[in-house]
Amino acid sequence: MHKKKFLFFVIFALLLSGCTKITSNLDEVVMSTMTDSKLKANTVSTGYEIYIPTGVKQVRDSEYNQKFKIRNRYVYLYVDTISYYYKNNLNYKSEGDYSYYYKELNLNGKTGYIGVNKIEDDLYFCEVVYNYSKMEFYTNGDDLPYILANVLIMQKSIKYNDNLISMELESNISDGRELKYELDSPKDSESTFSDYLQEYVSPDDEEEPETTLPDEN
């Protein structure tokens, strides 16, 4: 019975991610996902479009930030359209900041990294910075490869709309609104996601510890 369940999940994972190979080896998951064929975006958001795989539930879309649910785990997306527009480099954490897994990404001129920390027994925190976006989530060991594969698929699929981003910047300047982002390239030509992290956490999210599983409803 357990073997049948295992086989079902393997087949289901393969169907969701096309040709992506889902294994317990994170290096293999990353290589298979990042070298897989391009997927056409199926969801439009503010300034960009993204492919959301079957089985991934979109919980909330708040302009440049989104919240998803994958295998009963919340996954957060932060998109940095400002750094994309000015082609700023992103601040990377070093391998020493992650106790479990770290891998730098470099594909088609887009760079980033994957970092995983083991919080406690069978609880991991993962963050992926790639393609001017960041996704993060908590998960157990069994679901880590599956969720990571879906996260990479989504981040790799992000396609930015230069015209809309430019119009938004011009609109913010012309109506006198104070931007949360730097319009000019920072002196060190680098950008962080700290503003997004503070802006996106709502009171509802603060009431629920990030490390716990959400309710089924």
CYANA upper distance limits for C-alpha pairs under 8 A (distance plus 0.5 A):
  1 MET  CA      5 LYS  CA      6.92
  2 HIS  CA      6 PHE  CA      6.65
  3 LYS  CA      7 LEU  CA      6.62
  4 LYS  CA      8 PHE  CA      6.64
  5 LYS  CA      9 PHE  CA      6.86
  6 PHE  CA     10 VAL  CA      6.82
  7 LEU  CA     11 ILE  CA      6.72
  8 PHE  CA     12 PHE  CA      6.50
  9 PHE  CA     13 ALA  CA      6.48
 10 VAL  CA     14 LEU  CA      6.82
 10 VAL  CA     22 ILE  CA      7.80
 11 ILE  CA     15 LEU  CA      6.75
 12 PHE  CA     16 LEU  CA      6.77
 13 ALA  CA     17 SER  CA      6.86
 13 ALA  CA     22 ILE  CA      7.36
 13 ALA  CA    146 TYR  CA      7.60
 14 LEU  CA     18 GLY  CA      6.36
 14 LEU  CA     19 CYS  CA      6.86
 14 LEU  CA     20 THR  CA      6.69
 14 LEU  CA     21 LYS  CA      7.08
 14 LEU  CA     22 ILE  CA      7.47
 15 LEU  CA     19 CYS  CA      8.22
 16 LEU  CA     53 PRO  CA      6.67
 16 LEU  CA     54 THR  CA      6.14
 16 LEU  CA     55 GLY  CA      7.53
 17 SER  CA     53 PRO  CA      7.32
 17 SER  CA    149 ALA  CA      8.17
 17 SER  CA    150 ASN  CA      7.49
 17 SER  CA    153 ILE  CA      8.10
 19 CYS  CA     32 SER  CA      8.35
 19 CYS  CA     36 ASP  CA      7.14
 20 THR  CA     29 VAL  CA      7.85
 20 THR  CA     32 SER  CA      5.87
 20 THR  CA     33 THR  CA      5.68
 20 THR  CA     36 ASP  CA      6.99
 20 THR  CA    149 ALA  CA      8.13
 21 LYS  CA     28 GLU  CA      7.94
 21 LYS  CA     29 VAL  CA      6.51
 21 LYS  CA     32 SER  CA      6.25
 21 LYS  CA     33 THR  CA      7.72
 22 ILE  CA     28 GLU  CA      8.39
 22 ILE  CA     29 VAL  CA      6.16
 22 ILE  CA    145 PRO  CA      7.00
 22 ILE  CA    146 TYR  CA      6.83
 22 ILE  CA    149 ALA  CA      7.83
 23 THR  CA     28 GLU  CA      7.46
 23 THR  CA     29 VAL  CA      6.72
 23 THR  CA    145 PRO  CA      7.06
 24 SER  CA     29 VAL  CA      8.34
 24 SER  CA    142 ASP  CA      8.25
 24 SER  CA    145 PRO  CA      6.57
 25 ASN  CA     29 VAL  CA      6.96
 25 ASN  CA    145 PRO  CA      8.11
 26 LEU  CA     30 VAL  CA      6.61
 26 LEU  CA    145 PRO  CA      6.69
 27 ASP  CA     31 MET  CA      6.63
 28 GLU  CA     32 SER  CA      6.47
 29 VAL  CA     33 THR  CA      6.50
 29 VAL  CA    145 PRO  CA      7.18
 29 VAL  CA    149 ALA  CA      6.87
 30 VAL  CA     34 MET  CA      6.41
 30 VAL  CA    149 ALA  CA      7.45
 30 VAL  CA    152 LEU  CA      8.22
 31 MET  CA     35 THR  CA      6.56
 32 SER  CA     36 ASP  CA      6.55
 33 THR  CA    149 ALA  CA      6.74
 33 THR  CA    152 LEU  CA      7.30
 33 THR  CA    153 ILE  CA      7.10
 34 MET  CA    107 LEU  CA      8.22
 34 MET  CA    152 LEU  CA      7.69
 34 MET  CA    153 ILE  CA      8.05
 34 MET  CA    156 LYS  CA      7.97
 38 LYS  CA    157 SER  CA      7.61
 39 LEU  CA     51 TYR  CA      7.31
 39 LEU  CA    157 SER  CA      6.78
 40 LYS  CA     51 TYR  CA      6.85
 40 LYS  CA    157 SER  CA      7.72
 41 ALA  CA     49 GLU  CA      6.46
 41 ALA  CA     50 ILE  CA      5.20
 41 ALA  CA     51 TYR  CA      4.52
 41 ALA  CA     52 ILE  CA      7.97
 41 ALA  CA    157 SER  CA      7.00
 41 ALA  CA    158 ILE  CA      7.93
 41 ALA  CA    159 LYS  CA      8.35
 42 ASN  CA     49 GLU  CA      7.89
 42 ASN  CA     50 ILE  CA      6.76
 42 ASN  CA     51 TYR  CA      5.48
 42 ASN  CA     52 ILE  CA      7.11
 43 THR  CA     49 GLU  CA      6.15
 43 THR  CA     50 ILE  CA      5.83
 43 THR  CA     51 TYR  CA      6.55
 43 THR  CA     52 ILE  CA      7.39
 44 VAL  CA     48 TYR  CA      6.81
 44 VAL  CA     49 GLU  CA      4.77
 44 VAL  CA     50 ILE  CA      6.90
 45 SER  CA     49 GLU  CA      6.12
 45 SER  CA     50 ILE  CA      8.24
 45 SER  CA     61 ASP  CA      8.06
 45 SER  CA     63 GLU  CA      6.91
 45 SER  CA     64 TYR  CA      8.09
 46 THR  CA     63 GLU  CA      5.63
 46 THR  CA     64 TYR  CA      6.77
 46 THR  CA    164 LEU  CA      8.48
 47 GLY  CA     64 TYR  CA      8.40
 47 GLY  CA     81 THR  CA      7.69
 47 GLY  CA    160 TYR  CA      6.43
 47 GLY  CA    161 ASN  CA      5.67
 47 GLY  CA    162 ASP  CA      7.88
 47 GLY  CA    164 LEU  CA      6.00
 47 GLY  CA    165 ILE  CA      5.84
 48 TYR  CA    158 ILE  CA      7.12
 48 TYR  CA    159 LYS  CA      6.00
 48 TYR  CA    160 TYR  CA      4.69
 48 TYR  CA    161 ASN  CA      5.82
 49 GLU  CA    157 SER  CA      8.50
 49 GLU  CA    158 ILE  CA      6.20
 49 GLU  CA    159 LYS  CA      5.89
 49 GLU  CA    160 TYR  CA      7.03
 49 GLU  CA    161 ASN  CA      8.32
 50 ILE  CA    154 MET  CA      6.81
 50 ILE  CA    155 GLN  CA      8.12
 50 ILE  CA    157 SER  CA      6.06
 50 ILE  CA    158 ILE  CA      5.08
 50 ILE  CA    159 LYS  CA      7.03
 51 TYR  CA    153 ILE  CA      8.10
 51 TYR  CA    154 MET  CA      6.04
 51 TYR  CA    157 SER  CA      6.18
 51 TYR  CA    158 ILE  CA      7.56
 52 ILE  CA     56 VAL  CA      6.97
 52 ILE  CA    154 MET  CA      6.53
 53 PRO  CA    150 ASN  CA      7.46
 53 PRO  CA    153 ILE  CA      8.33
 53 PRO  CA    154 MET  CA      8.01
 55 GLY  CA     70 ILE  CA      7.66
 56 VAL  CA     68 PHE  CA      7.25
 56 VAL  CA     69 LYS  CA      6.58
 56 VAL  CA     70 ILE  CA      5.76
 57 LYS  CA     68 PHE  CA      5.96
 57 LYS  CA     69 LYS  CA      5.56
 57 LYS  CA     70 ILE  CA      7.08
 58 GLN  CA     66 GLN  CA      8.07
 58 GLN  CA     67 LYS  CA      6.78
 58 GLN  CA     68 PHE  CA      5.03
 58 GLN  CA     69 LYS  CA      7.02
 59 VAL  CA     66 GLN  CA      8.08
 59 VAL  CA     67 LYS  CA      5.82
 59 VAL  CA     68 PHE  CA      5.56
 59 VAL  CA     69 LYS  CA      7.07
 60 ARG  CA     66 GLN  CA      6.02
 60 ARG  CA     67 LYS  CA      5.52
 60 ARG  CA     68 PHE  CA      7.49
 61 ASP  CA     65 ASN  CA      6.69
 61 ASP  CA     66 GLN  CA      4.98
 61 ASP  CA     67 LYS  CA      7.08
 62 SER  CA     66 GLN  CA      6.33
 64 TYR  CA     78 TYR  CA      6.63
 64 TYR  CA     79 VAL  CA      5.70
 64 TYR  CA     80 ASP  CA      7.71
 64 TYR  CA     81 THR  CA      8.20
 65 ASN  CA     76 TYR  CA      7.95
 65 ASN  CA     77 LEU  CA      5.95
 65 ASN  CA     78 TYR  CA      5.10
 65 ASN  CA     79 VAL  CA      6.63
 65 ASN  CA    196 TYR  CA      8.21
 65 ASN  CA    200 TYR  CA      7.37
 66 GLN  CA     76 TYR  CA      6.45
 66 GLN  CA     77 LEU  CA      5.50
 66 GLN  CA     78 TYR  CA      7.20
 67 LYS  CA     74 TYR  CA      7.34
 67 LYS  CA     75 VAL  CA      6.30
 67 LYS  CA     76 TYR  CA      5.19
 67 LYS  CA     77 LEU  CA      6.72
 68 PHE  CA     74 TYR  CA      6.16
 68 PHE  CA     75 VAL  CA      5.47
 68 PHE  CA     76 TYR  CA      6.80
 68 PHE  CA     77 LEU  CA      8.44
 69 LYS  CA     73 ARG  CA      5.83
 69 LYS  CA     74 TYR  CA      5.06
 69 LYS  CA     75 VAL  CA      6.40
 70 ILE  CA     74 TYR  CA      6.99
 70 ILE  CA     75 VAL  CA      7.55
 70 ILE  CA    147 ILE  CA      7.05
 71 ARG  CA    143 ASP  CA      8.10
 71 ARG  CA    147 ILE  CA      8.22
 72 ASN  CA    213 LEU  CA      7.06
 72 ASN  CA    214 PRO  CA      7.03
 72 ASN  CA    215 ASP  CA      8.49
 72 ASN  CA    216 GLU  CA      7.74
 73 ARG  CA    137 PHE  CA      7.87
 73 ARG  CA    138 TYR  CA      7.57
 73 ARG  CA    139 THR  CA      7.20
 73 ARG  CA    213 LEU  CA      6.67
 73 ARG  CA    214 PRO  CA      7.35
 74 TYR  CA    137 PHE  CA      6.82
 74 TYR  CA    138 TYR  CA      8.06
 74 TYR  CA    214 PRO  CA      8.01
 75 VAL  CA    135 MET  CA      7.26
 75 VAL  CA    136 GLU  CA      6.30
 75 VAL  CA    137 PHE  CA      5.33
 75 VAL  CA    138 TYR  CA      8.30
 76 TYR  CA    134 LYS  CA      8.50
 76 TYR  CA    135 MET  CA      5.81
 76 TYR  CA    136 GLU  CA      5.94
 76 TYR  CA    137 PHE  CA      7.08
 77 LEU  CA    133 SER  CA      7.55
 77 LEU  CA    134 LYS  CA      6.20
 77 LEU  CA    135 MET  CA      4.94
 77 LEU  CA    136 GLU  CA      7.43
 78 TYR  CA    133 SER  CA      6.07
 78 TYR  CA    134 LYS  CA      5.62
 78 TYR  CA    135 MET  CA      6.86
 78 TYR  CA    193 PHE  CA      8.01
 78 TYR  CA    196 TYR  CA      6.95
 78 TYR  CA    197 LEU  CA      8.33
 79 VAL  CA    132 TYR  CA      6.75
 79 VAL  CA    133 SER  CA      4.84
 79 VAL  CA    134 LYS  CA      6.99
 80 ASP  CA     84 TYR  CA      6.91
 80 ASP  CA    132 TYR  CA      5.93
 80 ASP  CA    133 SER  CA      6.24
 80 ASP  CA    193 PHE  CA      7.88
 81 THR  CA     85 TYR  CA      6.51
 81 THR  CA    132 TYR  CA      7.57
 81 THR  CA    160 TYR  CA      8.18
 81 THR  CA    165 ILE  CA      7.48
 82 ILE  CA     86 TYR  CA      6.85
 82 ILE  CA    165 ILE  CA      8.44
 82 ILE  CA    181 TYR  CA      7.46
 82 ILE  CA    182 GLU  CA      8.15
 82 ILE  CA    183 LEU  CA      7.77
 83 SER  CA     87 LYS  CA      6.02
 83 SER  CA     88 ASN  CA      5.42
 83 SER  CA     89 ASN  CA      7.88
 83 SER  CA     90 LEU  CA      8.34
 83 SER  CA    132 TYR  CA      7.36
 83 SER  CA    191 SER  CA      6.98
 84 TYR  CA     88 ASN  CA      7.09
 84 TYR  CA    132 TYR  CA      6.42
 85 TYR  CA    162 ASP  CA      7.72
 85 TYR  CA    165 ILE  CA      7.83
 85 TYR  CA    166 SER  CA      8.27
 86 TYR  CA    184 ASP  CA      8.21
 86 TYR  CA    185 SER  CA      6.94
 88 ASN  CA    185 SER  CA      7.24
 88 ASN  CA    189 SER  CA      5.74
 88 ASN  CA    190 GLU  CA      5.85
 88 ASN  CA    191 SER  CA      6.93
 89 ASN  CA    189 SER  CA      6.47
 89 ASN  CA    190 GLU  CA      5.11
 89 ASN  CA    191 SER  CA      6.83
 90 LEU  CA    112 GLY  CA      8.49
 90 LEU  CA    132 TYR  CA      8.11
 90 LEU  CA    190 GLU  CA      5.58
 90 LEU  CA    191 SER  CA      5.38
 90 LEU  CA    192 THR  CA      6.66
 91 ASN  CA    190 GLU  CA      6.34
 91 ASN  CA    191 SER  CA      6.38
 91 ASN  CA    192 THR  CA      6.31
 92 TYR  CA    112 GLY  CA      7.96
 92 TYR  CA    113 TYR  CA      7.95
 93 LYS  CA     97 ASP  CA      6.95
 94 SER  CA     98 TYR  CA      8.29
 95 GLU  CA    102 TYR  CA      6.20
 95 GLU  CA    103 LYS  CA      8.29
 95 GLU  CA    115 GLY  CA      8.22
 98 TYR  CA    102 TYR  CA      6.89
 98 TYR  CA    115 GLY  CA      6.34
 98 TYR  CA    116 VAL  CA      6.24
 98 TYR  CA    117 ASN  CA      5.66
 99 SER  CA    116 VAL  CA      7.44
 99 SER  CA    117 ASN  CA      5.57
 99 SER  CA    118 LYS  CA      6.99
100 TYR  CA    115 GLY  CA      8.39
100 TYR  CA    116 VAL  CA      5.98
100 TYR  CA    117 ASN  CA      5.56
100 TYR  CA    118 LYS  CA      6.32
101 TYR  CA    114 ILE  CA      8.10
101 TYR  CA    115 GLY  CA      6.25
101 TYR  CA    116 VAL  CA      5.43
101 TYR  CA    117 ASN  CA      7.41
102 TYR  CA    113 TYR  CA      7.67
102 TYR  CA    114 ILE  CA      5.97
102 TYR  CA    115 GLY  CA      5.07
102 TYR  CA    116 VAL  CA      6.89
103 LYS  CA    113 TYR  CA      6.02
103 LYS  CA    114 ILE  CA      5.67
103 LYS  CA    115 GLY  CA      7.26
104 GLU  CA    111 THR  CA      7.95
104 GLU  CA    112 GLY  CA      6.30
104 GLU  CA    113 TYR  CA      4.60
104 GLU  CA    114 ILE  CA      6.84
105 LEU  CA    110 LYS  CA      8.18
105 LEU  CA    111 THR  CA      5.69
105 LEU  CA    112 GLY  CA      5.27
105 LEU  CA    113 TYR  CA      5.59
105 LEU  CA    114 ILE  CA      7.98
105 LEU  CA    130 TYR  CA      7.91
106 ASN  CA    110 LYS  CA      6.04
106 ASN  CA    111 THR  CA      4.84
106 ASN  CA    112 GLY  CA      7.07
107 LEU  CA    111 THR  CA      7.03
110 LYS  CA    130 TYR  CA      7.52
110 LYS  CA    131 ASN  CA      6.29
111 THR  CA    130 TYR  CA      6.48
111 THR  CA    131 ASN  CA      7.31
112 GLY  CA    128 VAL  CA      7.95
112 GLY  CA    129 VAL  CA      5.55
112 GLY  CA    130 TYR  CA      4.87
112 GLY  CA    131 ASN  CA      7.65
113 TYR  CA    128 VAL  CA      6.36
113 TYR  CA    129 VAL  CA      5.90
113 TYR  CA    130 TYR  CA      7.06
114 ILE  CA    126 CYS  CA      7.85
114 ILE  CA    127 GLU  CA      6.54
114 ILE  CA    128 VAL  CA      5.04
114 ILE  CA    129 VAL  CA      7.09
115 GLY  CA    126 CYS  CA      6.24
115 GLY  CA    127 GLU  CA      5.97
115 GLY  CA    128 VAL  CA      6.92
116 VAL  CA    124 TYR  CA      7.19
116 VAL  CA    125 PHE  CA      6.12
116 VAL  CA    126 CYS  CA      4.86
116 VAL  CA    127 GLU  CA      7.06
117 ASN  CA    124 TYR  CA      6.15
117 ASN  CA    125 PHE  CA      5.77
117 ASN  CA    126 CYS  CA      7.02
118 LYS  CA    122 ASP  CA      8.17
118 LYS  CA    123 LEU  CA      6.61
118 LYS  CA    124 TYR  CA      4.98
118 LYS  CA    125 PHE  CA      6.96
119 ILE  CA    123 LEU  CA      6.06
119 ILE  CA    124 TYR  CA      5.89
119 ILE  CA    125 PHE  CA      7.24
120 GLU  CA    124 TYR  CA      7.71
122 ASP  CA    140 ASN  CA      5.53
122 ASP  CA    141 GLY  CA      5.99
123 LEU  CA    138 TYR  CA      7.46
123 LEU  CA    139 THR  CA      6.24
123 LEU  CA    140 ASN  CA      5.18
123 LEU  CA    141 GLY  CA      7.17
123 LEU  CA    211 THR  CA      8.48
124 TYR  CA    138 TYR  CA      6.05
124 TYR  CA    139 THR  CA      5.87
124 TYR  CA    140 ASN  CA      6.45
124 TYR  CA    141 GLY  CA      7.45
124 TYR  CA    144 LEU  CA      8.35
125 PHE  CA    136 GLU  CA      7.87
125 PHE  CA    137 PHE  CA      6.34
125 PHE  CA    138 TYR  CA      4.97
125 PHE  CA    139 THR  CA      7.08
126 CYS  CA    136 GLU  CA      5.99
126 CYS  CA    137 PHE  CA      6.01
126 CYS  CA    138 TYR  CA      6.84
126 CYS  CA    139 THR  CA      8.50
127 GLU  CA    134 LYS  CA      7.45
127 GLU  CA    135 MET  CA      6.11
127 GLU  CA    136 GLU  CA      4.67
127 GLU  CA    137 PHE  CA      7.16
128 VAL  CA    134 LYS  CA      6.02
128 VAL  CA    135 MET  CA      5.77
128 VAL  CA    136 GLU  CA      6.85
128 VAL  CA    151 VAL  CA      8.45
128 VAL  CA    152 LEU  CA      8.36
129 VAL  CA    133 SER  CA      6.24
129 VAL  CA    134 LYS  CA      4.91
129 VAL  CA    135 MET  CA      7.18
130 TYR  CA    134 LYS  CA      6.91
130 TYR  CA    155 GLN  CA      7.05
130 TYR  CA    156 LYS  CA      8.02
131 ASN  CA    155 GLN  CA      7.00
131 ASN  CA    156 LYS  CA      7.22
131 ASN  CA    158 ILE  CA      7.82
133 SER  CA    155 GLN  CA      7.31
134 LYS  CA    155 GLN  CA      8.47
134 LYS  CA    193 PHE  CA      8.15
135 MET  CA    151 VAL  CA      7.52
138 TYR  CA    210 GLU  CA      7.65
138 TYR  CA    211 THR  CA      6.45
139 THR  CA    143 ASP  CA      6.87
139 THR  CA    144 LEU  CA      6.48
139 THR  CA    211 THR  CA      8.36
140 ASN  CA    144 LEU  CA      6.70
141 GLY  CA    145 PRO  CA      8.37
143 ASP  CA    147 ILE  CA      6.59
144 LEU  CA    148 LEU  CA      6.42
145 PRO  CA    149 ALA  CA      6.60
146 TYR  CA    150 ASN  CA      7.05
147 ILE  CA    151 VAL  CA      6.65
148 LEU  CA    152 LEU  CA      6.66
149 ALA  CA    153 ILE  CA      6.72
150 ASN  CA    154 MET  CA      6.78
151 VAL  CA    155 GLN  CA      6.72
152 LEU  CA    156 LYS  CA      6.35
153 ILE  CA    157 SER  CA      6.70
154 MET  CA    158 ILE  CA      7.07
161 ASN  CA    165 ILE  CA      6.76
162 ASP  CA    166 SER  CA      6.55
163 ASN  CA    167 MET  CA      6.65
164 LEU  CA    168 GLU  CA      6.62
165 ILE  CA    169 LEU  CA      6.78
166 SER  CA    170 GLU  CA      6.73
167 MET  CA    171 SER  CA      6.52
168 GLU  CA    172 ASN  CA      6.68
169 LEU  CA    173 ILE  CA      6.84
169 LEU  CA    183 LEU  CA      8.43
170 GLU  CA    174 SER  CA      6.58
171 SER  CA    175 ASP  CA      6.66
172 ASN  CA    176 GLY  CA      6.87
172 ASN  CA    177 ARG  CA      5.91
172 ASN  CA    178 GLU  CA      7.81
172 ASN  CA    179 LEU  CA      7.38
173 ILE  CA    177 ARG  CA      7.05
173 ILE  CA    178 GLU  CA      8.49
179 LEU  CA    183 LEU  CA      8.49
180 LYS  CA    195 ASP  CA      7.73
181 TYR  CA    195 ASP  CA      8.44
182 GLU  CA    186 PRO  CA      7.60
185 SER  CA    189 SER  CA      6.14
185 SER  CA    190 GLU  CA      8.30
186 PRO  CA    190 GLU  CA      6.75
186 PRO  CA    191 SER  CA      7.96
193 PHE  CA    197 LEU  CA      6.89
194 SER  CA    198 GLN  CA      6.93
195 ASP  CA    199 GLU  CA      6.54
196 TYR  CA    200 TYR  CA      6.29
197 LEU  CA    201 VAL  CA      6.97
201 VAL  CA    205 ASP  CA      6.52
201 VAL  CA    206 GLU  CA      7.32
202 SER  CA    206 GLU  CA      6.88
203 PRO  CA    207 GLU  CA      6.88
204 ASP  CA    208 GLU  CA      7.39
205 ASP  CA    209 PRO  CA      8.15
205 ASP  CA    210 GLU  CA      8.31
208 GLU  CA    212 THR  CA      8.10
